[in-house]
Amino acid sequence: MEEKRNYYEELKKTIDHHMDLYYNQDTNEISDFEYDQLMLELKAIEKEHPEWVTKDSPTQKIGGTAKREAGVTITHHVPMLSIQDLFSKEEVTAWIGKVKDMHPDACFSVEHKIDGLSMSLRYQDGALTLAETRGNGIEGEDVTLNARVIPDVKQTILAGGYVELRGEVYMSHEAFEAFNEKQESLGKKPAANPRNLATGTLRQLDPSITKERGLRMFVFNIQDATGESAHLMERHTAALDELQAQGVAVVPHVLCRTAEEVLAAIDEIGEHRGDYSYDIDGAVVKIDQVEYRNDFPAGSKYSSGHVAYKYPPEEKEVEIEEVEVGVGRTGKMTFRARFKEPVRLCGTSVQYATLHNMDYITSLGIDEGCRAICRKQGEIIPAIISVTKTTGSVFCAPTACPVCGHPLTKEEGTADICCVNPSCPAQLKRTLAYFASRDAMDIKAFGSTYVDTLVEEGYLHNYVDIYRLHEHRDELVEKGIMGKEKNTDKILAAIEESKQNTVDKFLTGLAIRNVGKASAKEIMKHFANLNELADASVEQLVQIPDVGEITAECIHDYFADAENRDLLNEVAALGMNLKSQLQEQGAKLAGLTIVVTGTLPTLGRKEAAELIENNGGKCTGSVSKKTSYLLAGEAAGSKLDKAVSLGIPVISEEELFAMINE
């Protein structure tokens, strides 16, 4: 055993050597295949002896299957503060004037304000020792493993003593578009913008994912430098130029001596911001002489001697060729404008803009053929902000769903126009997944992945089809849609079993607007079966506690729809339980509100609550004047004291059983 342990330790050293050559020195002595064989051998030994594995094993570091530890925080050596934002040229000029009044020889560096996330790199005698995110400015997260796989992060620099660099990690437009194309090809949700994707990528637990996504970094500041490198803390632009000469990727910058030069540099950056391969959200102006900076503090939140000029949102005039109407996953109509010709905004080609809803369209006077101003809201989402040339008319709201043709409804007091057809293909996957979910029919192991596939394969067109899947059993097994024979039979059995669920679960699964799990349970206390509910008028429905007029209208409109009633009849014919549990078990506790507290002899609190509700009562969590009884067990506590003070009767579990069984 000792001999094998010694061999294991030597194997780790050998792999470490080759990892260093590959990741830190950009060279190699063996082929990828030979390296992989060594790693496989190491993994086999560690599988046999997991007690030997330590954090410094190659399998726990970059190049193997290393994963950083989540949430490991680091206190910053130099606080990573924000930069004070200025929004007008006059403010920039005034700030420069203040600096010049105190230091007439002051110069300034004007730089791209990259839209990414800050990261600091610590070097000791030229070797990278730590990378950390900004966090709250005082503490950040250790992301050293991930930083090492970013091409722009140098593993070594020519520097003696301690050097700390701060930079911005970002994702190029090309890398961002490649990621989203891959997501779409896999049927997954695309990322919203490069900055958010870069942030999530840097914090991945697996460095291989970070490497694959192609993060980049610009160094924009020298936070600290000692020993032989202390001169880096004298002139900012000279220090950036020295680092750049070593191959360090530094932020684009220009040295300026006057306010006029600074403003010209800001304008130059702004004019070309749509041409860069990355997003910027402003221009940073820094005092070049580092020692002068502390004379211009901007409060505890901001770095001294820095300001950021934020450009006004970029706008372009467009011609709206078509207003496209779509259906969201909740059935809500979505509207977007398609331009006759694409325009470039904030570095990306844009041909569509969100139109929010019909109220928004009407208020701006938007119509197909009009000309309008498009802006990226928050530099991210293209939106129409005004109309510059009208057509003389306004786009009309659709009356039927563009996907299924079902009549649309508009809820009073909202701007939303919705398709309430549960069989609408645009929302079918969502509604069926919800129908089968734990809060509704709770069909075991029948998750959204299976639902999506079955819809795509044409087996599911509505919730009734779930209960007809057994008719396709052999075909499903052959295609492997729900797994092999054993798993398919397991799911089909769970579907069959769900027919016996309480009717409130079925009502919940119908996903009627404003009818959730709790309200479904309360509603079915007032009807013998679902058909009786379906025949109820709005006036009858509003008499139910907690059912308002909007909810009552949603329920009434749902069952007034002929297609929905047909589905209800079909599922009833297949054996679905549509009877109220209240009708079956009685209403001995009808009209009573009971609070449960303490430890009962035989019932858990959840069981006691279900027993009360199944017999017509209402179970609440707090004692009030409206409480009918307090069901108290051992260690009842403050609820018992309050019940006594209010004169509310206190009953035992035995007395509850007697009330139900009398």
Secondary structure, 3 states (H helix, E strand, C coil): CHHHHHHHHHHHHHHHHHHHHHHHCCCCCCCHHHHHHHHHHHHHHHHHCHHHCCCCCHHHCCCCCCCCCCCCEEECCCCCCEEEEECCHHHHHHHHHHHHHHCCCCCEEEEEEECCEEEEEEEECCEEEEEEECCCCCEEEECHHHHCCCCCCCCECCCCCEEEEEEEEECCHHHHHHHHHHHHHCCCCCCCCHHHHHHHHHCCCCHHHHHHHCCEEEEEEEEEECHHHHHHHCEHHHHHHHHHHCCCCECCEEEECCHHHHHHHHHHHHHCCCCCCCCEEEEEEEECEHHHHHHCCCCCCEEEEEEEECCCCCEEEEEEEEEEEEECCCCEEEEEEEEEEEEEECCEEEEEEECCCHHHHHHHCCCCCCEEEEEEECCCEEEEEEEEECCCCCCCCCCECCCCCCEEEECCCCCCEEECCCCCHHHHHHHHHHHHCCCCCCCCCCCHHHHHHHHHCCCCCCHHHHHHHHHHHHHHHHHCCCCCHHHHHHHHHHHHHHCCCCHHHHHHHCCCCCCCHHHHHHHHHHCCEHHHHHCCCHHHHCCCCCCCHHHHHHHHHHHHCHHHHHHHHHHHHCCCCCECHHHHHCCCCCCCEEEEECECCCCCHHHHHHHHHHCCCEEECCCCCCCCEEEECECCCHHHHHHHHHCCCEECHHHHHHHHHC
